[in-house]
Amino acid sequence: MRFFSQWGRFMMAGAGALAQWEIENAKSIVSSRKKLLLIGLMIIPIILIGVAFADDIGPALPALLGGKKAYSPAFYSLGIFMVSIAIGVGAGLITGCIGAGGGFIIAPALMSAGIKGILAVGTDLFHIFAKAIMGSVIHRKLGNVSVSLAVVFLIGAILGATAGGVINRVLYEINPILSDAFITTVYSLMLGFLGFYALTDFLRSRKADKGGDAHGGAEGAEIGALCRNLQDVKCPPMIKFDQDLVAGGRQISWIFLVMSGALVGLAAGIMGVGGGFLTFPIFVYVLGVSSMTTVGTDIFQIVFTAGFASITQYAIYGFIFYTLAMGMLIGSLLGIQIGALVTKIVPGITIRGFYAMAVLAGFMNRIFALPSKLAEMDIISLSPGMGSILNTIGIWAFFIVIGGFSVWVVGTFLMNISKLKRKEA
């Protein structure tokens, strides 16, 4: 039980840090007319290519634009674009309102919409990379970035992202169903653990009538035994950091930074989501880096990790669906703004309950999709009809929960516009 609680807090802290990164990026983009105009200009070529070439040379384009090997269209269509915006809005509402992990539902949502797992991962990574570049929040955080810490960490992240991309592509070449089953299993384990912990945390907090922050205060100023033990290992070169927080600063061996980066990169390469949900808890709870330095360094690394993984491991192999990526970017910007406003008028305990529901909906979606994939590979015995029924149940449960949550958030926002205006005033 103690292990479950510790790892649950670990994952929740990471989900919260990733969500905060998304919120800051969205605010940076929306507040700039130039960036919004640039997004509009980025969409125009996708529309023109789709309209001009979808019928004539469309079959030849996916090799360049993504989607040929993944058997999914890379050209523009209104239906595809609207679905991607809806998925982005749902993820953005979760991120903005709950403040934790809306990006976790993107890959399951894309796979439920019929997109192959490897294409969903690549597209999600590219969407995160585009958002990071557009957000341009790095310059505001440079004072909190330990450059030496980030550079050594990125060595491991690049190695891990390469390994994750290779694993996904090799499995896809062996059997596309095997690839989907693998990605589905990874998401089922991660979402299942996080969702059940979030649910128990919500019930415990509700019983105690507490509605505070789920992630605690500012970690990192005081470090635990594990952090001290790792920092005591002298295997040069030693990387120094937190000189402004602790007299003389702290230091840690490059080996632990490279290993941590490799784990984050591997998660990014296999799952998408940039790996950012692991960086914060690893830095704070394992390496003993202050929260202030961690936030800046996480922003720094996620740009390069997501960019490297999306371009070198997915884009050049045709596993990015650009139309979807742009639609999700637009949708998430809108959803995050609305969700962030709703938090001003909704009790914190209610938000935590919705977070548990959203994550568990993603878990149900993937766990119910898994039996049919295993049956197609003859790993388990299951009739196609039963597999289809289970998959349908998972899809409907997922979209009903996420859709219901989205309607509730938007409805709450619309009914309280006057109250929000008074608060702003």
Secondary structure as GFF3:
##gff-version 3
##sequence-region A 1 425
A	DSSP	alpha_helix	2	30	.	.	.	ID=ss1
A	DSSP	alpha_helix	33	53	.	.	.	ID=ss2
A	DSSP	three_ten_helix	58	60	.	.	.	ID=ss3
A	DSSP	alpha_helix	62	65	.	.	.	ID=ss4
A	DSSP	alpha_helix	78	98	.	.	.	ID=ss5
A	DSSP	three_ten_helix	102	105	.	.	.	ID=ss6
A	DSSP	alpha_helix	106	112	.	.	.	ID=ss7
A	DSSP	alpha_helix	117	135	.	.	.	ID=ss8
A	DSSP	alpha_helix	138	141	.	.	.	ID=ss9
A	DSSP	three_ten_helix	142	144	.	.	.	ID=ss10
A	DSSP	alpha_helix	147	174	.	.	.	ID=ss11
A	DSSP	alpha_helix	176	208	.	.	.	ID=ss12
A	DSSP	alpha_helix	225	232	.	.	.	ID=ss13
A	DSSP	beta_strand	238	241	.	.	.	ID=ss14
A	DSSP	beta_strand	250	253	.	.	.	ID=ss15
A	DSSP	alpha_helix	254	271	.	.	.	ID=ss16
A	DSSP	three_ten_helix	273	275	.	.	.	ID=ss17
A	DSSP	alpha_helix	276	281	.	.	.	ID=ss18
A	DSSP	pi_helix	282	287	.	.	.	ID=ss19
A	DSSP	alpha_helix	291	308	.	.	.	ID=ss20
A	DSSP	pi_helix	309	314	.	.	.	ID=ss21
A	DSSP	three_ten_helix	315	317	.	.	.	ID=ss22
A	DSSP	alpha_helix	322	342	.	.	.	ID=ss23
A	DSSP	alpha_helix	348	376	.	.	.	ID=ss24
A	DSSP	alpha_helix	384	415	.	.	.	ID=ss25
A	DSSP	alpha_helix	417	424	.	.	.	ID=ss26
###
